[in-house]
Amino acid sequence: MNRSSRLRPALSVLATGAALALPVAASDLALSVESGGSNTITVGPGDAVSWSVVGELSDASNEGLATIVFDLAFDGGDLTQGDTPAAPPMDNFATPLGLNNPAGYGGTVVSGDLIQVGGAQNTINNAFATEPIGNVIPGLAQPGLPETLATGTLTAPLDPGTYTLKLDNALANVIRENETGSPFWAVDGADIGTVTDLTVEVVAMTSDVETVSIAGFGTQVLSLDAGLANAGRDYLILGSFTGTDPGITLGTGVNIPVNFDFYTTLTVDFPNVFVANGLGTLDGNGEATASFTVFPGTPAAAAGTILQHAFILLSPKDYASNAVPLTLVP
């Protein structure tokens, strides 16, 4: 039995607007996991990332969302409980106005995953228990009116790479069309339509430009960020003109995404000559700035060459950044 199914009975009562639901799905609910309105976000190592889940029904042959429940998992680390809605309309889905699982609307944390985020409106018009006590709000998540269903914050991993905040095991009910709430609000099951996950791209080094002029002795500024956890550590920037794959794999297992060539040797042997501040110490935030400037005498024939730079942390060599490209132009 998987983790989700172990907790699923906890919301059997929640979904019962459920005991009143027809077995035939009335509408599709599209779900989108976003940050800042986008399904893709680029952040630094260890950054706090705000996430939201947005839902929209496929048609208006209903009176809006009655129940929403789903799981979230992040392959970049453990999640913490999501937020409890504090304002209409979604506070109507959370205790005491609505129903949610015993751990709260923000879900139950199980082995770093969030299980059963969400809740249900008081479609049974409860009048015999202390909760739920809310009045049903119809018309939620109708076509053209997407609704933010849940929010929270995660911590980006320190290691550069591409990570996914994935939504799964979703369940939803909608209020049946033409319902008046007397004596209760009958609901129908909704199918889950498209689900779009959130891609979190973690980068430890960025640049201000992607090209520099040979004739103009152009400069590319490199911004290093290894996260607060690596504050005060020494770093070394390595370069290559032969690409990033397969890179250099150290004895520690860390892969530096630059291929070893003559330029790599120069950046190691003369770390502050070819890249200014190519060898240095990260500040109290785990950050530093370096720069590459075209050397006088660089031949015009070098135009079109793509340089790659990446940094490693020293003592021990247990961390490597992403590679940042630079194209030389005439």
C-alpha positions in Angstrom: 0.0 0.0 0.0 1.5 3.4 -1.0 1.7 6.4 1.4 -1.2 8.1 -0.3 -3.6 5.2 0.1 -2.7 4.8 3.8 -4.1 8.3 4.4 -6.8 8.3 1.8 -9.5 7.0 4.3 -8.9 10.1 6.4 -10.7 12.2 3.7 -13.4 9.7 2.9 -15.7 11.8 5.0 -14.3 15.0 3.4 -15.2 13.8 -0.1 -18.7 13.0 0.9 -20.2 15.7 -0.4 -19.3 12.3 -1.8 -22.0 10.2 -0.4 -24.1 12.6 -2.4 -22.0 12.4 -5.5 -23.1 10.7 -8.7 -20.6 8.1 -10.1 -20.5 9.9 -13.5 -18.1 12.8 -13.7 -19.6 16.0 -14.8 -16.6 18.1 -15.7 -12.8 18.1 -16.0 -10.7 20.0 -13.6 -7.3 21.2 -15.0 -4.6 21.7 -12.4 -1.5 23.8 -12.7 1.4 23.9 -10.2 3.0 27.4 -10.5 5.4 29.9 -9.0 4.8 33.5 -9.8 2.3 32.5 -12.4 4.7 30.3 -14.3 5.2 26.5 -14.5 9.0 27.0 -14.7 11.2 29.0 -12.4 14.9 29.6 -12.1 16.3 30.1 -8.6 19.6 30.0 -6.7 20.7 27.2 -4.4 18.8 27.1 -1.1 16.3 29.8 -2.2 12.7 29.8 -0.9 10.3 29.1 -3.7 6.6 30.0 -3.3 4.3 27.6 -5.1 0.6 27.6 -5.8 -1.9 25.1 -7.3 -4.4 26.7 -9.7 -7.6 24.9 -10.9 -10.0 25.6 -13.7 -13.1 23.6 -14.7 -13.6 22.6 -18.4 -17.3 23.7 -18.6 -20.0 25.5 -16.7 -22.4 22.5 -16.5 -22.1 22.7 -12.7 -22.1 25.3 -10.0 -18.4 25.2 -9.2 -15.9 23.4 -7.1 -17.1 21.6 -4.0 -14.1 19.4 -3.1 -10.4 19.4 -4.0 -7.8 17.0 -2.7 -4.3 16.1 -4.1 -0.8 15.0 -3.2 2.5 16.9 -3.9 6.0 15.5 -4.1 9.3 17.3 -4.8 12.3 15.4 -6.1 14.6 18.2 -4.8 13.9 17.6 -1.1 11.3 17.4 1.6 8.2 19.5 1.6 6.6 21.3 4.5 2.9 21.7 5.1 1.1 24.1 2.8 -0.7 27.2 3.9 -4.2 27.2 5.5 -6.4 29.5 3.4 -7.1 32.6 5.4 -9.6 34.4 3.1 -12.6 33.6 0.9 -13.2 31.6 -1.1 -10.8 28.9 -0.2 -11.1 29.3 3.6 -14.6 27.8 2.9 -12.8 24.5 2.2 -10.9 24.4 5.5 -11.9 23.8 9.1 -14.1 25.2 10.7 -16.0 26.6 7.7 -15.3 23.5 5.6 -13.6 20.1 6.0 -10.0 19.0 5.7 -7.9 16.1 6.9 -6.9 16.0 10.6 -3.4 17.6 9.9 -5.0 20.6 8.2 -5.8 21.9 4.7 -2.1 22.2 3.9 -1.7 18.4 3.9 0.0 15.7 5.9 3.7 15.4 5.6 4.7 11.8 5.0 8.4 11.1 4.3 8.8 14.5 2.8 5.8 14.4 0.6 2.5 16.3 1.1 -0.5 13.9 1.2 -4.1 15.1 0.9 -3.7 18.8 0.5 -7.2 20.4 0.2 -10.7 20.2 1.6 -14.4 20.4 0.9 -17.2 22.9 1.4 -20.1 22.3 3.8 -22.3 21.0 1.1 -24.3 18.9 3.7 -25.4 22.2 5.4 -24.3 20.8 8.7 -26.5 21.9 11.6 -25.8 19.3 14.2 -22.0 19.5 14.8 -19.7 22.3 15.7 -18.0 22.2 12.3 -18.2 22.6 9.4 -20.1 25.8 9.8 -19.6 27.6 6.5 -22.1 28.5 3.8 -21.4 27.1 0.4 -19.9 29.5 -2.1 -20.9 28.5 -5.7 -19.2 29.4 -8.9 -15.6 28.6 -8.0 -13.0 27.7 -10.7 -15.5 28.1 -13.6 -14.1 28.3 -17.2 -12.2 31.6 -17.6 -12.0 32.1 -13.8 -9.1 29.9 -12.6 -8.9 29.7 -8.8 -5.8 29.4 -6.6 -6.6 26.3 -4.6 -3.5 26.0 -2.4 -0.2 27.7 -1.7 3.0 27.0 0.2 6.8 27.4 0.1 9.6 24.9 -0.5 13.4 25.2 -0.3 15.4 24.7 -3.4 18.2 22.2 -3.2 21.8 23.4 -3.1 23.0 21.3 -6.0 22.4 22.9 -9.5 20.0 20.9 -11.6 16.4 20.6 -12.8 13.8 19.5 -10.2 10.0 18.9 -10.3 7.2 19.7 -7.9 4.7 17.0 -9.0 1.0 16.8 -8.3 -0.7 13.4 -8.1 -3.7 11.5 -6.8 -6.1 14.4 -7.3 -9.8 14.1 -6.4 -12.5 16.7 -7.0 -16.3 17.2 -6.8 -18.4 19.9 -8.3 -21.8 21.2 -7.2 -24.5 19.8 -9.4 -26.1 22.3 -11.9 -29.2 24.1 -10.8 -28.7 23.3 -7.1 -30.2 25.7 -4.5 -28.8 24.2 -1.4 -32.1 22.9 -0.1 -32.0 20.7 1.8 -28.3 20.2 0.8 -26.0 20.8 -2.2 -25.8 17.6 -4.3 -22.4 17.1 -5.9 -21.0 15.2 -8.8 -17.5 13.8 -9.2 -15.2 15.7 -11.6 -12.6 14.1 -13.7 -9.0 15.4 -13.4 -8.0 16.9 -16.8 -4.5 18.2 -17.6 -2.0 18.4 -14.8 1.0 20.7 -15.3 3.8 20.3 -12.8 6.3 23.0 -11.6 9.8 22.8 -12.9 12.4 24.3 -10.6 15.8 25.1 -12.3 18.6 25.6 -9.7 21.6 27.5 -11.0 24.7 28.4 -9.0 26.3 30.7 -11.6 24.8 33.2 -14.0 26.2 35.9 -16.3 25.3 39.4 -17.4 25.9 38.7 -21.2 26.2 35.7 -23.5 28.5 37.3 -26.1 31.6 39.5 -25.9 33.4 41.3 -28.7 37.0 40.4 -29.5 37.8 43.8 -31.0 36.1 45.6 -28.1 37.9 43.5 -25.4 34.5 42.7 -24.0 33.8 41.5 -20.5 31.4 38.9 -19.1 30.5 39.3 -15.4 30.0 36.0 -13.6 27.8 35.8 -10.5 28.4 32.9 -8.2 25.9 31.6 -5.6 26.4 28.4 -3.8 23.8 29.1 -1.1 24.0 30.3 2.5 25.1 26.8 3.6 28.4 27.3 1.7 29.1 30.8 3.0 32.8 31.5 3.6 34.1 28.6 1.4 36.9 28.9 -1.1 36.1 28.4 -4.8 37.9 28.0 -8.1 36.5 28.8 -11.6 37.5 26.4 -14.4 37.1 27.1 -18.1 36.9 25.1 -21.4 36.6 25.8 -25.1 35.6 22.1 -25.9 32.2 21.9 -24.3 30.6 20.5 -21.2 29.9 16.9 -21.8 31.2 14.6 -20.3 32.9 17.1 -18.1 35.5 16.4 -15.4 34.5 13.8 -12.7 36.5 14.2 -9.5 37.4 11.4 -7.1 34.7 12.7 -4.8 32.1 11.9 -7.5 31.4 15.5 -8.3 31.1 16.3 -12.0 32.4 19.7 -13.2 30.5 20.5 -16.4 33.6 21.6 -18.4 35.7 19.4 -20.7 39.4 19.3 -19.9 41.5 21.1 -22.4 44.4 23.6 -22.6 42.2 26.5 -21.4 41.2 24.4 -18.3 44.9 24.1 -17.5 45.3 27.9 -17.8 42.4 28.7 -15.5 43.8 26.3 -12.9 47.4 27.4 -13.1 46.7 31.1 -13.4 43.3 31.4 -11.6 43.1 35.2 -11.4 44.6 36.0 -14.8 42.2 34.6 -17.4 39.2 35.0 -15.0 39.5 37.9 -12.6 38.7 36.7 -9.1 38.7 33.2 -10.5 40.0 32.0 -7.2 38.4 33.5 -4.1 36.2 33.1 -1.1 32.4 33.2 -1.0 30.9 35.9 1.2 28.5 35.5 4.1 25.6 34.8 1.7 27.6 32.1 -0.2 28.1 34.5 -3.2 30.9 36.1 -5.2 31.5 37.9 -8.4 34.2 37.2 -11.1 34.7 38.3 -14.7 36.3 37.2 -18.0 37.7 39.9 -20.3 39.0 39.3 -23.8 42.8 39.5 -23.8 44.5 41.9 -26.2 46.0 40.0 -29.1 43.1 37.5 -29.2 43.0 36.6 -32.9 39.9 37.6 -34.9 39.8 33.9 -36.0 38.6 33.1 -32.5 35.2 34.5 -33.3 32.5 31.9 -32.9 34.4 30.1 -30.1 32.2 29.2 -27.2 33.9 29.3 -23.8 32.4 27.5 -20.8 33.0 28.4 -17.1 32.0 26.6 -14.0 33.2 26.7 -10.4 34.0 24.2 -7.7 34.2 24.6 -4.0 37.5 23.6 -2.3 38.5 21.7 0.8 36.7 19.5 0.1 35.9 19.5 -3.6 32.3 18.4 -3.0 30.3 21.0 -5.0 30.3 22.1 -8.7 28.1 24.8 -10.3 26.4 24.7 -13.6 28.3 25.8 -16.7 27.9 29.3 -18.1 28.6 29.8 -21.9 30.2 32.8 -23.5 30.4 33.2 -27.3 33.3 35.3 -28.7 32.2 37.6 -31.6 34.3 39.8 -33.9 
